Amino acid sequence: MSDGRQDAIARAWEEVVATARRTREEGLVVGTSGNVSARVGDIVLVTPTGVPYDRLGPGDAVGVDLEGRQVLGGLVPTSELPLHLAVYRGSGARAVVHTHAVHATAVSTLVPEVPLVHYAAALLGGPVRTAPYARYGTQELADHMLAALRDRTGCLLRNHGTVTYGDSLDEAYDRTAQLEWMCRVWLTASSVPGHSPTLLTPGQLRDVQEALEGYGQPG
């Protein structure tokens, strides 16, 4: 493996660990639940199963190929490896974040799709769907997730949590945070007796999506 390749893998692993720690610090996971991954060429770096994130260091990198064969490290990859690999095989994703965020998980038990309570839904490609329940770590769960992710960059997993992806770990994490916040807003508004939240129309959401195409700094 070339020095450049090794450096890229080392940097990506550092970002994976930092993002995993952030999910715990910001309350999106408890203990060692949830998992994070990043793709470097044909290698997927992924958090290991059952290891507290604060114990992970530069020498603990875990890598697999797109078929799930371990090619780097001695720790066992997360049990949700099929979920991560399904995203990479089915999209141009460079990073995936899976959490058990409280409000999003609560919403996953209530609705087949997150109500359009805020235009943040546009950041995930449209109304966020809830994938049907399947046991963690199974190909069935990965298949349900892929269907829910069609034309989206995030979804809920029923009675389980969230999955988002992006071109970077920062982008994937931001989408997770936006999804959790949007679910919290809907739950909060729905809890007021005698009132129902107003929702955006599909047309209003499309208007936001068009506006976002020119959003941000040039270059």
C-alpha positions as CSV (number, residue, x, y, z in Angstrom):
1,M,0.0,0.0,0.0
2,S,1.4,3.4,-1.0
3,D,2.2,6.1,1.6
4,G,-0.4,8.3,0.1
5,R,-3.0,5.6,0.4
6,Q,-2.0,4.9,4.0
7,D,-2.2,8.6,4.8
8,A,-5.7,8.8,3.4
9,I,-6.9,5.8,5.4
10,A,-5.3,7.2,8.6
11,R,-7.1,10.6,8.1
12,A,-10.4,8.9,7.3
13,W,-10.1,6.7,10.4
14,E,-9.4,9.7,12.5
15,E,-12.6,11.3,11.2
16,V,-14.6,8.1,11.7
17,V,-13.6,8.0,15.4
18,A,-14.2,11.7,15.9
19,T,-17.7,11.5,14.4
20,A,-18.5,8.4,16.4
21,R,-17.5,10.2,19.6
22,R,-19.6,13.2,18.6
23,T,-22.7,11.1,18.2
24,R,-22.3,10.0,21.8
25,E,-21.4,13.4,23.1
26,E,-24.4,15.0,21.5
27,G,-26.8,12.4,22.7
28,L,-27.5,10.6,19.5
29,V,-26.3,7.2,20.8
30,V,-25.9,5.6,24.2
31,G,-22.8,3.5,25.0
32,T,-21.5,1.7,22.0
33,S,-24.8,1.8,20.0
34,G,-24.8,3.4,16.5
35,N,-21.9,3.2,14.1
36,V,-20.0,5.3,11.6
37,S,-18.1,4.5,8.4
38,A,-16.2,6.2,5.6
39,R,-15.1,5.0,2.2
40,V,-11.6,5.4,0.9
41,G,-11.4,3.9,-2.6
42,D,-12.5,0.3,-2.3
43,I,-12.0,0.2,1.5
44,V,-14.8,1.0,4.0
45,L,-13.5,2.1,7.4
46,V,-16.1,1.2,10.0
47,T,-16.4,1.4,13.8
48,P,-15.9,-2.0,15.5
49,T,-18.5,-3.8,17.5
50,G,-18.7,-3.4,21.3
51,V,-15.8,-1.0,21.8
52,P,-16.3,2.3,23.5
53,Y,-15.5,5.1,21.2
54,D,-13.2,6.9,23.6
55,R,-10.9,3.8,23.6
56,L,-10.4,3.8,19.9
57,G,-7.0,5.1,18.6
58,P,-5.0,5.4,15.4
59,G,-3.9,1.7,15.6
60,D,-7.5,0.4,15.9
61,A,-8.6,1.0,12.3
62,V,-11.1,-1.5,11.0
63,G,-11.5,-1.8,7.2
64,V,-13.5,-4.1,4.9
65,D,-13.9,-4.3,1.1
66,L,-17.3,-3.8,-0.5
67,E,-18.0,-7.5,-0.1
68,G,-17.5,-7.3,3.6
69,R,-14.2,-9.1,3.7
70,Q,-12.0,-7.6,6.4
71,V,-8.8,-6.2,5.0
72,L,-7.6,-4.0,7.8
73,G,-7.3,-4.3,11.6
74,G,-7.9,-7.0,14.2
75,L,-11.1,-5.8,15.8
76,V,-14.5,-7.2,14.6
77,P,-16.5,-4.7,12.5
78,T,-19.9,-3.4,13.7
79,S,-22.8,-5.8,13.5
80,E,-24.5,-3.3,11.2
81,L,-21.9,-3.8,8.5
82,P,-24.6,-5.0,5.9
83,L,-26.4,-1.7,6.3
84,H,-23.3,0.4,5.6
85,L,-22.2,-1.7,2.7
86,A,-25.7,-1.6,1.1
87,V,-25.5,2.2,1.1
88,Y,-22.1,2.3,-0.5
89,R,-23.1,-0.3,-3.2
90,G,-26.3,1.6,-3.9
91,S,-25.0,5.2,-4.0
92,G,-22.0,7.4,-4.4
93,A,-21.8,7.9,-0.6
94,R,-18.4,8.5,1.0
95,A,-19.7,8.4,4.6
96,V,-22.5,6.8,6.6
97,V,-23.8,7.7,10.0
98,H,-26.2,5.4,11.9
99,T,-27.6,6.5,15.3
100,H,-30.3,5.7,17.8
101,A,-31.3,9.3,18.2
102,V,-34.2,9.6,20.8
103,H,-36.7,11.8,18.9
104,A,-36.1,10.2,15.5
105,T,-36.5,6.7,17.0
106,A,-39.7,7.8,18.7
107,V,-41.1,9.1,15.4
108,S,-40.1,5.9,13.7
109,T,-42.6,4.1,15.9
110,L,-45.4,6.4,14.9
111,V,-45.5,7.2,11.2
112,P,-44.4,5.8,7.8
113,E,-42.9,9.1,6.8
114,V,-41.8,12.2,8.8
115,P,-44.5,14.9,8.4
116,L,-43.3,18.0,6.5
117,V,-43.1,20.2,9.6
118,H,-40.1,22.0,8.4
119,Y,-38.2,22.7,5.1
120,A,-35.1,20.9,6.6
121,A,-36.6,17.9,4.8
122,A,-35.2,19.3,1.6
123,L,-31.7,18.7,2.9
124,L,-32.4,15.0,2.9
125,G,-34.0,14.9,-0.6
126,G,-37.7,15.2,0.5
127,P,-40.1,13.6,3.0
128,V,-38.0,11.2,5.1
129,R,-39.4,7.6,5.0
130,T,-39.5,5.0,7.7
131,A,-38.1,1.6,6.7
132,P,-40.1,-1.4,8.0
133,Y,-38.7,-3.2,11.1
134,A,-36.2,-5.9,10.7
135,R,-33.6,-7.2,13.2
136,Y,-30.4,-5.3,13.4
137,G,-27.4,-6.7,11.5
138,T,-29.6,-8.5,8.9
139,Q,-29.7,-8.2,5.1
140,E,-33.5,-7.8,5.5
141,L,-32.9,-4.5,7.4
142,A,-30.4,-3.3,4.8
143,D,-32.9,-4.1,2.0
144,H,-35.7,-2.2,3.8
145,M,-33.4,0.7,4.3
146,L,-32.4,0.9,0.7
147,A,-36.0,1.1,-0.4
148,A,-36.6,3.9,2.1
149,L,-33.5,5.8,0.9
150,R,-34.7,5.9,-2.7
151,D,-34.0,9.5,-3.9
152,R,-33.2,10.4,-0.3
153,T,-30.0,10.8,1.8
154,G,-31.5,9.7,5.1
155,C,-34.3,7.6,6.5
156,L,-35.7,6.3,9.8
157,L,-35.5,2.6,10.8
158,R,-38.7,1.6,12.5
159,N,-38.2,1.0,16.3
160,H,-34.5,1.4,15.7
161,G,-33.0,4.7,14.7
162,T,-31.6,6.7,11.8
163,V,-29.3,6.3,8.7
164,T,-27.9,9.2,6.7
165,Y,-25.1,9.4,4.2
166,G,-23.2,12.1,2.4
167,D,-20.0,13.1,0.5
168,S,-18.2,13.5,3.8
169,L,-18.7,12.6,7.4
170,D,-19.5,16.2,8.2
171,E,-22.3,16.2,5.7
172,A,-23.7,12.8,6.8
173,Y,-23.6,13.9,10.4
174,D,-25.3,17.2,9.7
175,R,-28.1,15.3,8.0
176,T,-28.5,13.1,11.0
177,A,-28.6,16.2,13.3
178,Q,-31.2,17.9,11.0
179,L,-33.3,14.8,10.9
180,E,-33.3,14.4,14.7
181,W,-34.1,18.1,15.1
182,M,-37.0,17.9,12.7
183,C,-38.5,14.9,14.5
184,R,-38.2,16.7,17.8
185,V,-40.0,19.7,16.3
186,W,-42.9,17.5,15.1
187,L,-43.2,15.7,18.4
188,T,-43.2,18.9,20.3
189,A,-45.8,20.5,18.1
190,S,-48.0,17.4,18.1
191,S,-48.0,17.3,21.9
192,V,-50.0,20.5,22.3
193,P,-53.6,19.4,23.2
194,G,-56.3,20.5,20.7
195,H,-53.8,21.5,18.0
196,S,-52.2,19.8,15.0
197,P,-49.0,21.1,13.4
198,T,-49.4,22.9,10.0
199,L,-47.4,21.1,7.4
200,L,-45.6,22.2,4.2
201,T,-47.1,21.2,0.9
202,P,-45.1,19.2,-1.7
203,G,-45.0,22.4,-3.8
204,Q,-43.6,24.5,-0.9
205,L,-40.9,21.8,-0.4
206,R,-40.0,21.8,-4.1
207,D,-39.6,25.5,-3.9
208,V,-37.1,25.1,-1.1
209,Q,-35.2,22.4,-2.9
210,E,-34.8,24.7,-5.9
211,A,-33.6,27.6,-3.7
212,L,-31.1,25.3,-2.0
213,E,-29.4,24.6,-5.4
214,G,-27.8,28.0,-5.2
215,Y,-27.2,28.0,-1.4
216,G,-23.8,28.4,0.1
217,Q,-20.5,29.9,-0.8
218,P,-19.3,29.8,-4.5
219,G,-16.4,27.6,-5.5
